[in-house]
Amino acid sequence: MIEFRCFRNEDPPRLADVWRSADLGPAAMQPMTSALLESTVFSKPYFDRQGLIVAIDGARAVGFAHAAFGPAADNCGIDPSVGTTLLVAVVPHADYQAIGQGLLERCEAYLRGRGATTLLGGGSPAMRSFYLGLYGGSDLPGILDSSSVMQGIFQRAGYEEGERIAVLRRRLAGYRPPINRLQVAIRRNTVLRVIDEPTRRTWWEAATTTGIALRRYELRNHSEEVLGSASLWDMQPLASAWGVLAAGVLHVGIEGPRRRQGLARYLLSEAMHDLAEEGVSLMETHVALSNSAAFALFESLGFETAEWGTVFRRPPKH
Ligand SMILES: CC(C)(COP(=O)(O)OP(=O)(O)OC[C@H]1O[C@@H](n2cnc3c(N)ncnc32)[C@H](O)[C@@H]1OP(=O)(O)O)[C@@H](O)C(=O)NCCC(=O)NCCS
């Protein structure tokens, strides 16, 4: 008989056990430990034990699922109207499907009970509340195609495919930025600042990136106006598990009126050169399929799609 209950303080070692045994795919940090879960999950200021559901068979944890929310529009708090089940992990078990379904249903009940009217499956750049660096790579890419077992849980429950997110990668060894008239003109008219551990701009940014090695490349003109910036991090602990020095792009943005002038390509190529000089060999970013500008930008910089993830969506009840 499977029992479902919410998280208790003595659970971390059992949840690490579940993570290690469940088939989460190659983009899940392994081997998982309770210390790693502590640093990216339980220690978050908005962690709510009611949203982390554990499945127990006798004395053994056989699965867990975690439901959470994203930021409010002002990034100063949580928006309970949109909730997501970030992941569902189930160990190999005769009742595998029933356990997955039971966990997901309880996550949905939790989200609805807190006021959610939109229910998603998987994390994303907009919903990176937990598991950054433990699943997915440079960001949360929904549920990756390589996590087919987990995708199956959402599909069997009737979730539809929402946004598709591409995992784009590029090797950096020996990278040299292009030299052309446009790049030379931008270099002359701008200043590039490299800021390690920048002050987090919002509560949400602080909550989701505290504890990770964040670096911001900021492009300014000579009047000190910020034209755009790129935020990167070292993708730990996943990058160590992969055995590479890596840089993950969390965000790149150019101020509206300054777009289409080559600034993002310049900013990123300078960052790539800087990182390559420091010995970083792999750069990764996640781009939603609908963001054609970002897609074209990263492809023009030599990034290639390594795999795809899906943010699932529970169709509204009629
Ligand atoms: C994506 C973004 C950073 C691009 O910045 P940008 O400074 O305008 O980009 P660049 O001028 O350097 O363009 C470089 C290449 O990207 C592609 N590109 C950029 N904007 C594009 C657009 N709107 N449509 C199609 N291609 C585009 C082109 O291939 C372009 O090369 P080209 O001008 O020689 O054709 C900018 O549109 C932005 O800030 N968007 C909002 C934030 C965002 O979506 N960030 C990405 C996800 S984190």
Ligand as a Chemical Component Dictionary entry (heavy atoms), coordinates in Angstrom:
data_LIG
# 
_chem_comp.id                   LIG 
_chem_comp.type                 NON-POLYMER 
_chem_comp.pdbx_formal_charge   0 
_chem_comp.three_letter_code    LIG 
# 
loop_
_chem_comp_atom.comp_id 
_chem_comp_atom.atom_id 
_chem_comp_atom.alt_atom_id 
_chem_comp_atom.type_symbol 
_chem_comp_atom.charge 
_chem_comp_atom.model_Cartn_x 
_chem_comp_atom.model_Cartn_y 
_chem_comp_atom.model_Cartn_z 
_chem_comp_atom.pdbx_ordinal 
LIG C1  C1  C 0 17.794 38.432 -28.315 1  
LIG C2  C2  C 0 18.475 39.795 -28.135 2  
LIG C3  C3  C 0 19.434 39.701 -26.919 3  
LIG C4  C4  C 0 19.281 40.108 -29.409 4  
LIG O1  O1  O 0 20.009 41.311 -29.186 5  
LIG P1  P1  P 0 20.500 42.242 -30.402 6  
LIG O2  O2  O 0 21.552 43.160 -29.873 7  
LIG O3  O3  O 0 19.324 42.850 -31.049 8  
LIG O4  O4  O 0 21.149 41.164 -31.384 9  
LIG P2  P2  P 0 22.255 41.502 -32.477 10 
LIG O5  O5  O 0 21.961 42.826 -33.114 11 
LIG O6  O6  O 0 23.612 41.303 -31.906 12 
LIG O7  O7  O 0 21.959 40.369 -33.551 13 
LIG C5  C5  C 0 22.833 39.314 -33.809 14 
LIG C6  C6  C 0 22.106 38.276 -34.674 15 
LIG O8  O8  O 0 21.000 37.741 -33.934 16 
LIG C7  C7  C 0 19.899 37.556 -34.831 17 
LIG N1  N1  N 0 18.787 38.410 -34.406 18 
LIG C8  C8  C 0 18.785 39.360 -33.429 19 
LIG N2  N2  N 0 17.559 39.899 -33.298 20 
LIG C9  C9  C 0 16.765 39.287 -34.201 21 
LIG C10 C10 C 0 15.386 39.397 -34.527 22 
LIG N3  N3  N 0 14.594 40.268 -33.884 23 
LIG N4  N4  N 0 14.895 38.587 -35.481 24 
LIG C11 C11 C 0 15.690 37.710 -36.117 25 
LIG N5  N5  N 0 17.014 37.574 -35.869 26 
LIG C12 C12 C 0 17.541 38.331 -34.904 27 
LIG C13 C13 C 0 20.372 37.896 -36.204 28 
LIG O9  O9  O 0 20.916 36.711 -36.756 29 
LIG C14 C14 C 0 21.466 38.883 -35.906 30 
LIG O10 O10 O 0 22.427 38.931 -36.923 31 
LIG P3  P3  P 0 22.193 39.946 -38.165 32 
LIG O11 O11 O 0 21.795 41.272 -37.599 33 
LIG O12 O12 O 0 23.539 39.952 -38.812 34 
LIG O13 O13 O 0 21.114 39.348 -38.996 35 
LIG C15 C15 C 0 17.429 40.939 -27.934 36 
LIG O14 O14 O 0 16.438 40.812 -28.933 37 
LIG C16 C16 C 0 16.770 40.942 -26.567 38 
LIG O15 O15 O 0 17.260 41.555 -25.605 39 
LIG N6  N6  N 0 15.624 40.253 -26.449 40 
LIG C17 C17 C 0 14.876 40.175 -25.178 41 
LIG C18 C18 C 0 15.552 39.268 -24.176 42 
LIG C19 C19 C 0 15.720 37.848 -24.703 43 
LIG O16 O16 O 0 14.833 37.289 -25.350 44 
LIG N7  N7  N 0 16.881 37.240 -24.400 45 
LIG C20 C20 C 0 17.212 35.890 -24.853 46 
LIG C21 C21 C 0 16.811 34.843 -23.904 47 
LIG S1  S1  S 0 17.645 34.973 -22.360 48 
# 
loop_
_chem_comp_bond.comp_id 
_chem_comp_bond.atom_id_1 
_chem_comp_bond.atom_id_2 
_chem_comp_bond.value_order 
_chem_comp_bond.pdbx_ordinal 
LIG C1  C2  SING 1  
LIG C2  C3  SING 2  
LIG C2  C4  SING 3  
LIG C2  C15 SING 4  
LIG C4  O1  SING 5  
LIG O1  P1  SING 6  
LIG P1  O2  DOUB 7  
LIG P1  O3  SING 8  
LIG P1  O4  SING 9  
LIG O4  P2  SING 10 
LIG P2  O5  DOUB 11 
LIG P2  O6  SING 12 
LIG P2  O7  SING 13 
LIG O7  C5  SING 14 
LIG C5  C6  SING 15 
LIG C6  O8  SING 16 
LIG C6  C14 SING 17 
LIG O8  C7  SING 18 
LIG C7  N1  SING 19 
LIG C7  C13 SING 20 
LIG N1  C8  SING 21 
LIG N1  C12 SING 22 
LIG C8  N2  DOUB 23 
LIG N2  C9  SING 24 
LIG C9  C10 SING 25 
LIG C9  C12 DOUB 26 
LIG C10 N3  SING 27 
LIG C10 N4  DOUB 28 
LIG N4  C11 SING 29 
LIG C11 N5  DOUB 30 
LIG N5  C12 SING 31 
LIG C13 O9  SING 32 
LIG C13 C14 SING 33 
LIG C14 O10 SING 34 
LIG O10 P3  SING 35 
LIG P3  O11 DOUB 36 
LIG P3  O12 SING 37 
LIG P3  O13 SING 38 
LIG C15 O14 SING 39 
LIG C15 C16 SING 40 
LIG C16 O15 DOUB 41 
LIG C16 N6  SING 42 
LIG N6  C17 SING 43 
LIG C17 C18 SING 44 
LIG C18 C19 SING 45 
LIG C19 O16 DOUB 46 
LIG C19 N7  SING 47 
LIG N7  C20 SING 48 
LIG C20 C21 SING 49 
LIG C21 S1  SING 50 
# 
